[in-house]
Amino acid sequence: MSQATYCKMWADAQKDLDILLQKEREEFLQPETNLGKVSKMLATSYIQYMEIFRSLAAAYDHLIHRQKRAAIRPVLDGVMGRILEIKMEMVKLDNSECQYLDDILMELNRPLEDIEIPIPKYFIEENLEVLQQREKTLDEILLNAGLLEQKPVEAMTLPEAIKLIQVAERARQGRSRARFMKKIYLEEKRTTKQEEQTGRSPDDAATCIQKVWRGYVQRKRIEKMREEEMIFLGITLPPHLEAASSFQKFAGKGKALQGDVQERQDEVSFKDKLRETEGLHIKETLQDQLSQCFTECRHITGRFPDYPPEKAGGSKAIFSEKTPEQVEDEGWKMGPSNFLSILEEGSSQFKVFWQNRDNESDFLQDHDPELIKEGKREEVEEEIRVQVAELMEEKLRNLKLHVDGEKVGTQKKGGKAEKAGKASAKKKIPEMERDLTPDRTIDSLYQELAEGGLLIKAQAVNLSDYIGNYDCVRSSLRGTGAQPLPSAPDVRQLVALYGILPLGSQMVHENAPLVKSVLLAGPAGVGKKMLVHAICTETGANLFNLSPSNVAGKYPGREGLLMMLHMVLKVGKELQPSVVWIGDTEKMFSKAAPKGEEEANSKRLGKMLPQFLKALKPKDRVLLVGTTTRPFEANIGPFCKVYQKIILIPAPDYMSRFALWKHFILQNGGAFSSLENLSCLAQVSDGFTQGQILDVVQTVLSELRLLQMPRKPLRTVEFATSLARHIPVYKEEQETFEVWYAKTPLGRAWSTALAEREAEDGKVKKGKGKK
């Protein structure tokens, strides 16, 4: 699609966003006692934000114009953050990680796929060179340590080698023949030219020159017209864009950011011009505003204000408005948002600078000097504000002295500031936040963790590789009191919301509801480990493996574990985003007493995890992910204290099993002539996990069986026979997981809310009976 198409997509998304923001102002700020209506409002906004998110992500990924991308980026991050805020509110309201959204989708005429979370490409592409260099370094370290096997060079067969030699030889002969023919052509041309010069009159020579020149000029004119037409149609890029985007074209992206050098030069020149032309005016304006603030403050309070220090914001703090405390009303009301102001600012910027711009005639997609001026004006104002601060602080000191007779000097010994400073100096730094390796570089720590097997290479799998479709039968459970279990698309959605989006965007991580840890619980083979690797693949995160089996014997004792966690924390923060994975995490919180030193060390590590999480701040894109197949063996109190979000992954349902069989059979080179065979396999594999189905397909579709397939088609019984060798997830085991989940904080909240609803329904029925 052309640039104009994506500009229109951006404009449509902004229009939908304006409508949605206006709707939120009208509905979300008013108290509402009907929780059913609230749930519907939240679900509708969630789906609409998801559609806007998808459009903005596509526009940002494909637009070339640097300033347009810069305008989309904060809005895109703001929409992601708002989706997370609404999701948290929905979970809090429904006491469940899964919501029934099919009715809302039908009302909005949207397919089920519309609630899939799109993963923005910029998570990887904007740091591609750094990630590739880091991967190369990790491979070298693991190869030198003997932890990574070097891929053997595949030997060529004799026909392949002969074909390669033939191609090279024919190319060599072609080049030699071309050089020989060129030499003959030039010789003939030189001879013809000499004959023409000796045998023609001056008039004939002039006519020949005119003919050649006019032909040349006309060809150039036609060529230029053709280039302009192709650029107008959006088929080709302008010449300077072709040169600027050579790397992206080679990669198949077509998204070069042109004019970088020219724009940087323009930015510097614009900044100097602004400082010369508007600097004096900005300085006088700031002085007048501060003087007025001093006067108004004395009029209201009876004294001049204290000038805030630079750490507290300097003169900016004087202008900050203090909002009154909000009075809570009865009923539900949406909590405060960190992203609505960002979305409103982005919407207003779009209306001012981009809404009425003619994008179709902007062939070159050049930058706009006025937008650069706006950005540089803020920098100039900040520089001048620092200069004005010294003058105004001196002016305020003189006003206090001559008007109020107040002497402003150094504080007395033992004053509040001095006491506060002593108190902060005496404050003990938490153990996990102390720098235990001040004399070591990040590279040396990175190498030690990789050589020790704690920093591992993530497998290249995407979240979309977690196959499964929506369960259409699940909505029939509504009203039965059973808590809904996530289907495969729900699992993808939760992993994207709690793991991928916050790790991929710094702004989202700092402002959205903070999720520091996630637990993936479920039977063996449901894809928990794959989801951990998918988080790393989609965000380019480092992967630290702190599973008990991997840590055993490497850093013994409390001091050793503290050093290990310190190194993981230091490297993870410096090279963020990072994922800390703990497989079989229930062993760290086992109810049974430790039998040996390794088990004691594992439980000791579990007790240190709360301190590890406390050391993570909103600016640190580090996520702790635990996986477990037997969560009911852990002490649930400290277990749930460590893991903030718990995702219970059941065995796949019928629709997901159908999709899994189809995908794995096609992926391994097989094919079924009828969908009835796939439906039959999906029926008989009830209770079997994704891993077991994959193992069955790979076992049946051997190289020999694939060769026999043209004359001997695949039969259902072949897969059923191999499937019978595996043990499924029985109903009793699944119920054990559900009983355990009911004891988690969210499970208890669901049970409490259900009991309250049943009690209210009982009162209503009694009231009707009396009537």
PyMOL commands that set and color helices and strands:
alter all, ss='L'
color gray80, all
select helices_A, chain A and resi 3-27+35-62+66-94+102-107+112-115+122-125+128-144+158-199+202-232+239-244+246-251+260-301+310-312+315-319+340-353+369-404+416-426+431-433+442-451+463-465+474-477+488-504+506-511+528-539+548-551+557-574+585-589+597-614+631-633+636-642+654-667+675-684+690-700+703-708+716-723+731-741+745-770
alter helices_A, ss='H'
color red, helices_A
select strands_A, chain A and resi 455-456+517-521+542-545+578-583+622-628+645-648
alter strands_A, ss='S'
color yellow, strands_A
deselect
rebuild
show_as cartoon
